[in-house]
Amino acid sequence: MLDCKEALDDAEARYEKLQKMLSDPEVINNQSKFQKLSKEHAELKKLVKKYRKYKEIMAEIEEAKELLEMEDDEEAVELAKMELAELEPKQEKLEEELPLMLIPEDPNDEKNVIVEIRAGTGGDEAALFAGELYRMYSRYAEKQDWDVDIMSSSSSEVGGFKEMIFVVEGKGAYSRLKYESGVHRVQRVPETESSGRIHTSTATVAVLPEAEDVDIEINQNDLTIETYRSSGPGGQSVNTTDSAVRITHEPTGVVVSCQDEKSQHKNKRKAMRVLRSRIQEKIEAEKQAEEAEKRKMQIGSGGRSERIRTYNFPQGRITDHRINLTTHQMESILDGEIDELVDELVTADQTEKLEQMYS
């Protein structure tokens, strides 16, 4: 039986009310109101259609059960049993799907994402690990037919990256990658370690939905834009023109630098994409901080201070600490096969949201 029947009944009643409102000449003549109500009507349509199908199936099940109790005819009883065998799996499937459809959608889910990976504690090992994480996400994006565009990077002399910022462009990118925000920890024996001692290093990942012009308006007068000569590992000059760009948003103190492109114009454009998303994230974070009830689980919250996952190389084991999930598919996961982890995180997130809704 559905725990959320009351919420589904409310949704159906609202849908019927919207249908009447959308045929009201007064609403039709008010375009902004009509569009707003039409959008809400369209969002409810799929849910209501499925709920009505569920009620039809429940009525048919009830009818079949009554037949079983009343009917003496062997053939009719057999038919009723066959009908129940066909209807009950459909009932169970809808009872799983309907509560999930009541969870409000994250408005950012369909957006592109800006991913920022930074080497944490562990020196060279942390930089190498940051490079492996970048490869993991770029391989995953490739498998999803998403595009990856590097915005800014700072290479390490031994390989890997001190910092890597890139955009993943593709439908639903944020809905899948948002769970990667946090501290990733690696445990392994570095190649330079002669005694075979296991070292622990970290890299921090931040996943930001890309803010669009309509999401946030930036006053150009609030920006301080500086140009300088770009440099590579060891501080050597990459090119001889002042093509690198540093932009500071004075009201928030957010600073973004970009030096990957040879063109100052391209670096500025890329820096503005990152700046806009960081400002949006800062505004959202401040808004969330004001709320009395904070989510206790780190899933999807974008928090960066908490250790979310450990990659233990000697044991070939990856553990996600938020959901106590352990897998030994180290090689395939680092090659971009992260759906196993993401699917479990999505399920845990949905379960938590449902508990909050009905607690």
Secondary structure, DSSP 4 states (H G I P E B T S, - for coil): --TTHHHHHHHHHHHHHHHHHHT-HHHHT-HHHHHHHHHHHHHHHHHHHHHHHHHHHHHHHHHHHHHHHH---HHHHHHHHHHHHHHHHHHHHHHHHHHHHTSPPPTTTTS-EEEEEEE-TTHHHHHHHHHHHHHHHHHHHHHTT-EEEEEEEEE-TTSSEEEEEEEEESTTHHHHHGGG-EEEEEEE--TT-TT---EEEEEEEEEEEPPPTTT----GGGEEEEEE--B-GGG-BS-SS--EEEEEETTTTEEEEE-SSSSHHHHHHHHHHHHHHHHHHHHHHHHHHH-SS--SS-TTT---SSEEEEEETTTTEEEETTTTEEE--HHHHHTT--HHHHHHHHHHHHHHHHHHHH-
